[in-house]
């Protein structure tokens, strides 16, 4: 069975904050995972209330597995010097369902358009350094049912495929639940049947996205 190819994307498993200072102006970047436009809008308002005394609270967010929805705001900075560069950092990092607010406390020195772009860009990068980021992988929930006689071979096979059970139930028969990348699903079906002479059962569930535990940063 040939699998349709779905895009993988990166998400914030844990948000974070970073700060960049340029000519006495402070740029504080706060990042958070947001799955909907409503969540992102609420996050922006939360940051505006928290940093009510700041000169600017610029924001950007990108929503959807394929980045279907993007929004950004310069919040009074010269057009194109804040929100768009911030959005480009999120997009360039492959992030989805992520929002960032960069708060600026003006230091009394004008930075110019180029300086502003660099400052807002760098602030978001500083914030990302303090986030925990993972890759969402497209695949399937799959279940293996096996007798105790075959569990050694089953676990050996899973090790070779770099698959770790999400849960294991040792009852009358052993039941293992897995999250399997689409590219490995057919191989698991084929090799499991060969390794156990067809004695182990395998059930493929609905397509899902799940965190690739081998690709987590931070």
C-alpha positions in Angstrom: 0.0 0.0 0.0 1.5 3.3 -1.1 1.1 6.1 1.5 0.2 9.6 0.6 2.9 12.0 1.5 2.0 14.5 4.2 4.1 17.4 5.3 5.9 17.2 8.7 6.1 20.4 10.7 7.7 21.7 13.8 5.9 22.9 16.9 6.6 24.5 20.3 6.5 21.7 22.9 7.2 24.4 25.4 7.3 28.2 24.8 10.0 30.5 26.0 11.3 34.0 26.2 14.4 35.8 25.1 15.7 39.4 25.1 17.8 41.5 22.7 19.2 44.9 23.5 20.1 47.4 20.8 21.2 51.0 21.6 19.4 50.8 25.0 16.1 49.6 23.4 15.0 46.3 25.0 13.3 43.8 22.7 11.6 41.0 24.7 10.3 38.0 22.7 7.7 35.7 24.1 6.7 32.6 22.2 3.8 30.3 22.8 2.1 27.3 21.1 -1.3 28.4 19.7 -3.5 26.0 17.8 -6.1 28.5 16.6 -6.4 32.1 15.6 -8.5 32.7 18.7 -5.7 31.3 21.0 -3.1 33.5 19.2 -5.2 36.6 19.5 -5.8 36.0 23.2 -2.1 35.5 23.7 -1.3 38.8 22.0 -3.8 40.6 24.2 -2.3 38.9 27.3 1.1 40.2 26.4 -0.2 43.7 25.7 -1.7 43.8 29.2 1.4 42.4 30.8 3.7 44.9 29.1 1.2 47.8 29.0 3.9 50.4 29.6 6.0 49.3 26.6 6.2 51.5 23.4 5.3 48.6 21.1 4.0 45.0 21.3 4.5 43.6 17.8 3.3 40.1 17.0 3.3 37.3 14.4 1.7 33.9 14.3 1.4 31.0 11.9 -1.5 28.5 12.3 -2.2 25.1 10.6 -0.1 22.1 9.6 0.7 23.7 6.3 0.8 27.3 7.6 -2.7 28.1 6.2 -3.1 31.2 8.4 -0.5 33.8 9.1 -0.9 37.2 10.7 1.6 39.9 11.8 1.5 43.4 13.2 4.1 46.2 13.4 2.1 47.8 16.2 3.2 51.4 15.3 6.7 50.6 14.1 7.5 51.6 10.5 5.7 49.3 8.1 7.5 46.0 7.5 10.2 46.4 10.2 8.7 44.2 12.9 5.8 41.8 12.3 6.9 40.6 8.9 10.5 39.8 9.9 9.2 38.1 13.0 6.9 35.9 10.9 9.8 35.1 8.6 11.8 33.7 11.5 8.9 31.4 12.6 8.4 30.3 9.0 12.1 29.8 8.4 12.3 27.6 11.5 9.5 25.4 10.0 7.2 26.2 12.9 3.4 25.9 12.8 0.8 26.6 15.4 3.2 29.1 17.0 2.9 32.8 18.0 5.4 35.4 19.1 5.0 38.8 20.7 8.1 41.1 20.8 7.8 43.9 23.3 9.9 47.0 22.8 11.0 49.4 25.5 12.3 52.4 23.6 15.8 53.4 24.7 15.8 56.9 23.3 17.9 56.2 20.2 16.3 55.7 16.7 17.5 52.5 15.1 16.4 53.1 11.5 14.5 50.6 9.4 17.4 48.2 9.0 18.2 48.3 12.6 14.6 47.6 13.6 14.4 44.6 11.2 17.6 43.2 12.7 16.5 43.8 16.3 13.1 42.2 15.9 14.6 39.3 14.0 17.3 38.7 16.6 14.8 38.9 19.5 12.7 36.1 18.1 15.8 34.0 17.5 16.8 34.6 21.1 13.4 33.5 22.3 13.6 30.3 20.2 16.8 29.4 21.9 14.8 29.0 25.1 12.0 27.0 23.7 11.5 23.2 23.4 10.8 22.3 19.8 9.6 19.1 18.3 8.7 17.7 14.9 5.1 16.5 14.2 5.3 13.4 12.1 2.4 12.0 9.9 1.6 8.3 10.5 -0.7 5.9 12.1 -1.7 4.5 15.5 -1.0 0.8 15.3 -1.6 -2.1 17.7 0.3 -5.4 17.9 -1.1 -8.4 19.7 1.2 -11.3 20.3 1.7 -14.4 22.4 4.6 -14.4 24.9 6.4 -16.8 22.7 7.0 -14.1 20.0 7.5 -11.0 22.2 11.3 -11.2 22.0 11.3 -11.2 18.2 8.6 -8.4 18.1 10.7 -6.2 20.4 13.8 -6.9 18.4 12.0 -6.0 15.2 10.7 -2.8 16.7 14.2 -1.9 17.8 15.6 -2.3 14.3 12.8 0.0 12.9 13.5 2.5 15.8 9.9 2.2 17.0 9.1 2.4 20.8 5.7 1.3 22.1 3.6 4.0 23.5 2.1 1.5 25.9 2.3 -2.3 26.7 -0.4 -4.4 28.3 0.8 -7.8 29.6 -2.4 -9.8 29.9 -3.4 -13.2 28.5 -1.7 -11.9 25.3 0.6 -9.0 25.0 -0.8 -5.8 23.4 1.5 -3.0 22.3 0.3 0.4 21.0 2.6 2.4 18.7 2.8 5.6 16.8 4.3 4.7 13.4 5.5 7.1 10.7 3.7 6.5 7.4 7.0 5.6 5.7 7.5 2.7 8.2 4.0 1.3 8.3 4.2 -1.1 5.4 7.6 -2.3 6.5 6.3 -3.1 10.0 3.4 -5.1 8.6 5.6 -7.1 6.2 8.5 -7.7 8.7 6.2 -8.5 11.6 4.5 -11.2 9.6 7.8 -12.7 8.5 9.3 -12.6 12.0 6.4 -14.3 13.7 5.2 -16.6 10.9 2.0 -14.6 10.8 1.2 -15.3 14.5 1.2 -11.7 15.7 -1.8 -9.5 14.9 -1.4 -6.0 13.7 -4.1 -3.4 13.5 -3.6 -0.1 11.7 -5.7 2.8 13.0 -6.6 6.2 11.7 -3.9 8.6 10.4 -2.5 10.9 13.0 0.2 13.5 13.6 2.5 12.8 16.6 5.7 14.1 18.1 8.8 12.5 16.7 10.7 11.7 19.9 14.0 11.4 18.0 13.7 15.0 16.9 13.2 17.2 20.0 15.4 20.2 20.7 15.7 22.3 23.8 
